[in-house]
Amino acid sequence: MVCHHDVLSQEGVGMLAINDSLSLEACVYVILRKYFKKESYYVDLLETFQEVKFLLLSRAIHLPDRAR
């Protein structure tokens, strides 16, 4: 099984992965705005996505520490 840090350590792949993740994140917010902007729960939805993003990033940052 290939771990994310093995893939990201390959030359050039790390920056491509970061670029792809930022592009996908931007797409998520465009879709949320397009389909949910007029809903009363729109702000809650945005905050939920931001919270999940923060939790995933903080978890990903700590994964390499666990491998040691």
PyRosetta script that sets phi, psi and omega in degrees:
from pyrosetta import init, pose_from_sequence

init()
pose = pose_from_sequence("MVCHHDVLSQEGVGMLAINDSLSLEACVYVILRKYFKKESYYVDLLETFQEVKFLLLSRAIHLPDRAR")
pose.set_psi(1, 136.2)
pose.set_omega(1, -177.8)
pose.set_phi(2, -93.1)
pose.set_psi(2, 129.9)
pose.set_omega(2, 177.7)
pose.set_phi(3, -90.4)
pose.set_psi(3, 154.8)
pose.set_omega(3, -178.2)
pose.set_phi(4, -61.8)
pose.set_psi(4, -34.3)
pose.set_omega(4, -178.2)
pose.set_phi(5, -72.7)
pose.set_psi(5, -25.2)
pose.set_omega(5, 174.5)
pose.set_phi(6, -69.7)
pose.set_psi(6, -40.8)
pose.set_omega(6, 179.6)
pose.set_phi(7, -68.9)
pose.set_psi(7, -44.8)
pose.set_omega(7, -177.5)
pose.set_phi(8, -68.0)
pose.set_psi(8, -23.2)
pose.set_omega(8, -179.2)
pose.set_phi(9, -78.4)
pose.set_psi(9, -14.0)
pose.set_omega(9, 176.7)
pose.set_phi(10, -68.1)
pose.set_psi(10, 144.5)
pose.set_omega(10, -174.5)
pose.set_phi(11, -58.8)
pose.set_psi(11, 125.6)
pose.set_omega(11, 176.3)
pose.set_phi(12, 83.9)
pose.set_psi(12, -19.2)
pose.set_omega(12, -176.2)
pose.set_phi(13, -73.9)
pose.set_psi(13, -35.6)
pose.set_omega(13, -177.1)
pose.set_phi(14, -58.5)
pose.set_psi(14, -47.2)
pose.set_omega(14, -179.4)
pose.set_phi(15, -68.7)
pose.set_psi(15, -35.8)
pose.set_omega(15, 177.1)
pose.set_phi(16, -64.8)
pose.set_psi(16, -40.5)
pose.set_omega(16, 179.4)
pose.set_phi(17, -65.5)
pose.set_psi(17, -40.7)
pose.set_omega(17, 178.3)
pose.set_phi(18, -64.6)
pose.set_psi(18, -45.1)
pose.set_omega(18, 178.6)
pose.set_phi(19, -60.3)
pose.set_psi(19, -45.3)
pose.set_omega(19, 179.6)
pose.set_phi(20, -61.8)
pose.set_psi(20, -41.6)
pose.set_omega(20, -178.8)
pose.set_phi(21, -66.2)
pose.set_psi(21, -38.4)
pose.set_omega(21, 178.1)
pose.set_phi(22, -68.2)
pose.set_psi(22, -37.2)
pose.set_omega(22, 177.3)
pose.set_phi(23, -65.0)
pose.set_psi(23, -43.6)
pose.set_omega(23, 178.4)
pose.set_phi(24, -63.9)
pose.set_psi(24, -40.4)
pose.set_omega(24, 178.7)
pose.set_phi(25, -62.0)
pose.set_psi(25, -44.0)
pose.set_omega(25, 178.8)
pose.set_phi(26, -60.4)
pose.set_psi(26, -40.3)
pose.set_omega(26, 178.9)
pose.set_phi(27, -63.0)
pose.set_psi(27, -39.6)
pose.set_omega(27, 179.0)
pose.set_phi(28, -59.8)
pose.set_psi(28, -44.5)
pose.set_omega(28, -177.9)
pose.set_phi(29, -71.4)
pose.set_psi(29, -32.2)
pose.set_omega(29, 175.1)
pose.set_phi(30, -64.6)
pose.set_psi(30, -44.3)
pose.set_omega(30, 179.5)
pose.set_phi(31, -64.8)
pose.set_psi(31, -43.4)
pose.set_omega(31, 178.0)
pose.set_phi(32, -60.1)
pose.set_psi(32, -44.9)
pose.set_omega(32, -179.9)
pose.set_phi(33, -63.5)
pose.set_psi(33, -43.9)
pose.set_omega(33, -176.4)
pose.set_phi(34, -62.9)
pose.set_psi(34, -42.8)
pose.set_omega(34, -172.0)
pose.set_phi(35, -101.0)
pose.set_psi(35, -16.2)
pose.set_omega(35, -173.3)
pose.set_phi(36, -126.5)
pose.set_psi(36, 0.9)
pose.set_omega(36, -174.3)
pose.set_phi(37, -56.8)
pose.set_psi(37, -35.8)
pose.set_omega(37, -176.9)
pose.set_phi(38, -85.5)
pose.set_psi(38, -3.8)
pose.set_omega(38, -178.7)
pose.set_phi(39, -80.6)
pose.set_psi(39, 149.1)
pose.set_omega(39, -179.6)
pose.set_phi(40, -67.1)
pose.set_psi(40, -23.0)
pose.set_omega(40, -178.2)
pose.set_phi(41, -96.5)
pose.set_psi(41, 12.8)
pose.set_omega(41, -176.7)
pose.set_phi(42, -58.3)
pose.set_psi(42, -46.8)
pose.set_omega(42, -179.6)
pose.set_phi(43, -64.5)
pose.set_psi(43, -40.5)
pose.set_omega(43, 177.3)
pose.set_phi(44, -61.5)
pose.set_psi(44, -40.1)
pose.set_omega(44, 178.8)
pose.set_phi(45, -63.6)
pose.set_psi(45, -44.9)
pose.set_omega(45, 177.4)
pose.set_phi(46, -61.2)
pose.set_psi(46, -44.8)
pose.set_omega(46, -179.5)
pose.set_phi(47, -63.6)
pose.set_psi(47, -37.5)
pose.set_omega(47, 177.9)
pose.set_phi(48, -63.8)
pose.set_psi(48, -45.7)
pose.set_omega(48, 178.2)
pose.set_phi(49, -63.1)
pose.set_psi(49, -39.5)
pose.set_omega(49, 177.9)
pose.set_phi(50, -65.8)
pose.set_psi(50, -38.8)
pose.set_omega(50, 178.5)
pose.set_phi(51, -65.1)
pose.set_psi(51, -44.0)
pose.set_omega(51, 178.4)
pose.set_phi(52, -63.1)
pose.set_psi(52, -42.1)
pose.set_omega(52, 177.9)
pose.set_phi(53, -59.3)
pose.set_psi(53, -45.3)
pose.set_omega(53, 179.1)
pose.set_phi(54, -61.6)
pose.set_psi(54, -44.6)
pose.set_omega(54, -179.8)
pose.set_phi(55, -63.9)
pose.set_psi(55, -41.7)
pose.set_omega(55, 178.8)
pose.set_phi(56, -66.1)
pose.set_psi(56, -40.8)
pose.set_omega(56, 179.0)
pose.set_phi(57, -66.2)
pose.set_psi(57, -42.6)
pose.set_omega(57, -179.8)
pose.set_phi(58, -66.3)
pose.set_psi(58, -35.0)
pose.set_omega(58, 176.9)
pose.set_phi(59, -68.1)
pose.set_psi(59, -43.0)
pose.set_omega(59, -179.2)
pose.set_phi(60, -64.6)
pose.set_psi(60, -34.7)
pose.set_omega(60, 179.8)
pose.set_phi(61, -65.8)
pose.set_psi(61, -35.0)
pose.set_omega(61, -176.4)
pose.set_phi(62, -88.7)
pose.set_psi(62, -10.7)
pose.set_omega(62, -179.3)
pose.set_phi(63, -60.5)
pose.set_psi(63, -46.4)
pose.set_omega(63, 179.4)
pose.set_phi(64, -59.7)
pose.set_psi(64, -30.4)
pose.set_omega(64, 178.3)
pose.set_phi(65, -64.7)
pose.set_psi(65, -33.7)
pose.set_omega(65, -178.8)
pose.set_phi(66, -72.3)
pose.set_psi(66, -26.6)
pose.set_omega(66, -177.1)
pose.set_phi(67, -74.6)
pose.set_psi(67, -17.6)
pose.set_omega(67, -178.2)
pose.set_phi(68, -77.2)
pose.dump_pdb("model.pdb")
